[in-house]
């Protein structure tokens, strides 16, 4: 659910992918500047407004979503959402769990290893 941050200057995206086909071995990638197509970020009155954008292709569809969250400098949150996708080639189902750990400002490398002060759980039954 979380990993220590690399020793790099913010802002950055530290992306970890794990797949069953690879034995859930973590594959790490750093993106600088941050990748923003799945998260909408906006600075308002010194606070960071965070909104996780749900996949248009994943199921179940989320018709009611939690509102955006505002983080003060130094605060962080964990936002989780899961999906079921149908593979177009053979109709098999694929499952995905996304966990966003996001901090506003510089934080220690081990910040995300603890319990989040704020969390949003959009995980659903995937049947």
N, C-alpha and C positions, 0 to 999 in steps of 0.2 A: 504494500500500500504506500510505502514511502522509502526514500533513499536519502543518504546524506548528499548535500550539494557539493559540487566540485569547487575548487578554489579559483573562482573567476569573478570578475566584477559584474555587478548587476547593471542593467537588466539582461537577463538571459533566460532561455528555456532549456531546462535539463529534462530531456525526454527519455523515458525508459520504455522499451517495448519488450513484452514477453509473450511467447506463443507456445502452445502445447506441442507443436511440431518440433520445436527446439528444446523440449524438456523444460520449458519455462525459464530458460537461461536469460538473464537480463542483458539486453543490448542497449547501450547508452549512446546518446547523441546530444551534442550541444548546438544550440541555434542562437546566434547573436546577430542582429537584434531578435527579440522574441517573435515567435510565430503567432499570428493573431486571428486566423480564420475560424477557430473553434471557441475563442473567448473574446468577448467585447470588453475592453478596458477603457475607462474614461476618468480623468482626474477632475474632481469637483470640490472646490473649497478645501484643498489639501488632503482630501480623502480619495481613495481609489475605488471607483464603482466597477464591480466585477459581475459579469453575466456570462454564464456558460451557455453556448449555443448548441442545441441538440442536433444530432444528425437527422437530416431529412429522409434518409433511407432506412434507418433503424426502426425496429419495432420493439415494444409497442410505441405508438405515437403518444407524445405527451401533449395533451390539449391544455392542461393546466400545469404551469411551471412555477417554481418559486421565483419570487422577485429578485432583482439584482441585489448584491450585497455591497455595503460600503465598508472599506477598511481604512483605519487610521494608520499613519506611518508606524511600522514595526509590527503590525498585526498580520495574522495569516489565517487562511481557511482551507478546509478540505471539502471538495465537492465531488460526489460520485454519481455516475449514471451508467446504466448498462443497456445493451441492445441485443437483439437477434436480427441477423441479416439472412436473406435467402440468396444463395449463390445462383447466379443466372445460368451457369453451365449445366448443373445437374439438380438444382432444387434443394440441395443440402442446406442445413442451417449452420450458420456461424455465429458465435457468441463473442461479445466484447464488453469489457468493463473498463471505463475511463475513470481515472482518479486524478483530479486536479488539486495539487497542493500549491497555493499561491500566496506570496507574501508581498506586502507593500513596503519597499525599501530594503536596505541591507539587513540581513539576519544571519545568525551563526549557521555554519554548515550543517549542524545536527538539528536544526529547528523542526523539520518535518518528521523527525523520528519519534516525537512525543505525541501526546493527544492534542488534537486541534482545539483551539479556544472557540472556534466557530466551525460548524459543519452543516452540509446540506446533503441529504441522502435521497437520490432519485432512483435508486435501484428498484426494479419491478420484477414480478414473476415473468419468466421468459418461456412460456409454453404455448 
